[in-house]
Amino acid sequence: MKLWKAWLADLLNLFFPPACLVCGHRLVDQKLVICEACEARVALVSPAVCPVCGSESQSNPCEVCAEEHFAFSSVRSVFKYRGPVKDLIHELKYNGYNSPAGYFAVPLGELIESDPQLQDHDFLCPVPLHRVRKRERGYNQSELIAYAASVISGMPYAEPLKRRFYTRSQTLLSRAKRHKNLLNAFKVINANDVKGKRIIVVDDVFTTGSTLNEIAKTLLAAGAGKVTALTVARA
């Protein structure tokens, strides 16, 4: 059976070779998501960031935090939202390719596993999608990323939140409209599940922080002890 599966995989690779999701070039291994050339263009967020909002702003106080009061304790992002990472997130969210979720989960899981401050949490959870949008997309990309990061890091996974109503996409909205769009958009399913808990919320992109901030407010209002955010990328 194993030989048959190996032969079938080789045959499929011959006629339908795996391709880089960014540039389309053939990949040498079907388990890969992007090629070496595109991997080399991936930009990491600098370690020298604001300890609260994760901004690379060098001003003191941080310009981002000066404009916004964040409810979460801190946010960390792995990649800069540009180049191959931006392309992969687009493929994940809008074109039905879920393989980038595993690619993104690896560095997030390793970050949780290696950071004592992140290890000092009770569980991680995804940003929820409304059921209508999840049905349209076929999956919640944040769920895929968060669950895989949980498996990699050993951090327990939970889904304590739901989206109360369908909201407009945040993509083209101003900061003020983002706040209004998300007001009271989230609800804790069972307050006993979050009471006193230290929670890591996982999302794909940090832009203004409006989504994560609203979620943090919701969790803290329900009795959570601490909310930290992790995102794949920083816009």
C-alpha positions in Angstrom: 0.0 0.0 0.0 2.8 2.4 0.9 4.5 1.7 -2.4 1.3 2.3 -4.3 0.8 5.6 -2.5 4.4 6.6 -3.3 4.0 5.7 -6.9 0.7 7.7 -7.2 2.3 10.7 -5.6 5.2 10.5 -8.0 2.8 10.2 -10.9 0.7 13.2 -9.8 3.9 15.3 -9.4 4.9 14.4 -12.9 1.7 15.5 -14.5 0.6 18.1 -11.9 3.8 19.3 -10.3 3.4 21.4 -7.1 3.9 25.1 -7.8 4.9 28.0 -5.6 1.7 29.8 -4.6 3.5 33.2 -5.0 5.4 33.0 -8.3 4.1 29.7 -9.8 7.5 28.1 -10.3 7.7 24.3 -9.9 8.5 23.1 -6.4 10.9 20.2 -5.7 8.8 19.0 -2.8 5.0 18.8 -2.8 5.0 19.6 1.0 6.4 23.1 0.3 4.2 26.1 -0.2 6.7 28.6 -1.8 10.0 28.3 -3.6 13.4 29.2 -2.2 13.5 32.4 -4.2 10.2 33.7 -2.7 11.2 32.4 0.7 14.3 34.6 0.5 12.1 37.7 0.0 10.0 37.0 3.2 10.5 39.9 5.6 10.5 39.4 9.4 9.4 41.9 11.9 12.3 43.4 13.8 12.7 42.3 17.5 13.0 46.0 18.4 9.2 46.7 18.6 6.9 48.5 21.0 6.2 46.0 23.9 2.5 46.7 23.7 1.3 47.2 20.1 4.3 45.6 18.4 4.9 48.6 16.2 8.4 49.2 14.8 8.0 52.9 15.6 11.2 54.2 17.4 9.4 57.1 19.0 8.8 57.2 22.7 6.0 57.0 23.6 5.0 54.9 20.6 3.0 56.8 18.0 0.5 54.0 17.6 -0.2 53.6 21.3 -0.5 57.3 21.6 -3.5 57.2 19.2 -5.2 54.1 20.6 -5.8 52.6 24.1 -5.3 48.9 23.6 -7.1 46.4 25.9 -4.7 43.6 25.1 -1.5 43.3 27.1 0.7 43.0 24.0 0.8 41.8 20.4 3.5 40.1 18.5 3.8 39.5 14.8 6.2 37.3 12.9 6.2 38.7 9.3 5.9 42.1 7.6 2.7 42.2 5.5 4.3 42.6 2.1 5.8 40.5 -0.7 5.3 36.7 -0.5 3.6 36.9 2.9 0.9 39.3 1.6 0.4 37.0 -1.5 0.1 33.9 0.7 -2.5 35.5 3.0 -4.5 36.6 0.0 -4.4 33.0 -1.4 -5.5 31.7 2.0 -8.4 34.1 2.5 -9.8 34.6 -1.0 -8.6 31.8 -3.3 -9.4 28.7 -1.3 -5.8 27.6 -0.7 -5.5 26.5 2.9 -1.9 25.2 2.8 -0.4 28.6 3.8 -2.1 28.1 7.2 0.4 25.4 8.0 3.3 27.5 6.7 2.3 30.4 9.0 1.5 28.2 12.0 5.1 26.9 12.3 6.8 30.2 13.3 3.8 31.1 15.5 4.0 27.7 17.3 7.8 27.9 17.7 7.4 31.5 19.1 4.9 30.3 21.7 7.1 27.2 22.5 10.3 29.3 23.0 8.9 32.4 24.8 8.4 32.0 28.6 5.9 34.9 28.7 3.8 33.3 26.0 4.0 29.9 27.7 2.5 31.5 30.8 -1.0 31.4 29.2 -3.9 28.9 29.6 -4.9 28.5 26.0 -5.0 30.1 22.5 -8.0 30.9 20.4 -8.7 32.2 16.9 -10.5 35.4 15.8 -14.0 34.0 14.9 -15.7 34.5 11.6 -19.4 35.0 11.2 -21.1 31.7 10.1 -22.1 33.3 6.8 -18.6 34.3 5.8 -17.2 31.0 7.1 -19.7 29.2 4.8 -18.7 31.4 1.9 -14.9 30.9 2.4 -15.2 27.2 3.5 -13.1 27.7 6.6 -11.9 30.3 9.0 -8.2 30.9 8.3 -7.5 32.1 11.8 -8.9 28.7 13.1 -6.6 26.8 10.8 -3.5 28.8 11.9 -4.4 28.8 15.6 -5.1 25.1 15.8 -1.9 24.1 13.9 0.1 26.5 16.2 -1.5 24.8 19.2 -0.4 21.4 18.0 3.1 22.6 17.3 3.5 24.5 20.6 1.5 22.2 22.9 -0.6 25.2 24.0 -4.2 24.1 24.5 -6.7 25.3 21.9 -10.2 26.7 22.5 -13.0 28.6 20.7 -14.6 30.7 23.5 -15.9 33.4 21.2 -18.5 33.8 18.5 -19.3 36.6 16.1 -22.7 38.1 16.9 -23.4 39.6 13.5 -22.1 39.9 10.0 -19.8 42.9 9.6 -18.3 44.6 6.6 -14.8 43.7 5.6 -12.3 45.9 7.5 -9.9 46.1 4.5 -11.0 49.5 3.1 -12.3 51.1 6.2 -10.7 54.0 8.1 -9.6 53.6 11.7 -12.8 55.3 13.0 -15.1 53.2 10.8 -13.2 50.0 11.8 -14.1 50.8 15.4 -17.8 51.4 14.6 -18.0 48.3 12.4 -16.8 46.0 15.2 -18.6 47.6 18.1 -20.1 44.7 20.2 -19.4 42.3 17.3 -18.1 39.5 19.5 -19.6 37.5 22.3 -18.1 35.1 24.9 -20.1 31.8 24.6 -19.5 30.7 28.2 -18.0 33.2 30.7 -16.8 30.3 32.9 -14.5 29.2 30.1 -12.5 32.5 30.2 -12.9 33.7 33.8 -9.4 34.3 35.2 -7.8 32.8 32.1 -4.7 34.1 30.3 -5.6 33.9 26.7 -3.6 34.2 23.4 -5.7 35.4 20.5 -4.4 34.4 17.0 -5.2 36.3 13.8 -3.7 36.6 10.3 -2.9 40.4 10.0 -2.5 43.3 12.4 -3.5 46.5 10.7 -4.9 49.0 13.2 -5.5 46.5 15.9 -9.3 47.2 16.0 -10.4 43.6 15.7 -8.0 42.3 18.4 -8.8 45.2 20.6 -12.5 44.6 20.5 -12.0 40.9 21.2 -9.7 41.8 24.1 -12.3 44.1 25.6 -15.0 41.4 25.2 -12.8 38.7 26.9 -11.8 41.0 29.8 -15.4 42.1 30.3 -16.3 38.4 30.7 -13.6 38.0 33.4 -10.5 36.9 31.5 -7.3 37.7 33.5 -5.1 38.7 30.5 -5.3 38.8 26.7 -2.2 38.7 24.5 -2.4 38.7 20.7 -0.3 36.9 18.1 -0.6 37.6 14.3 1.1 36.1 11.3 1.8 39.6 9.8 2.0 43.2 10.6 0.7 45.8 8.1 
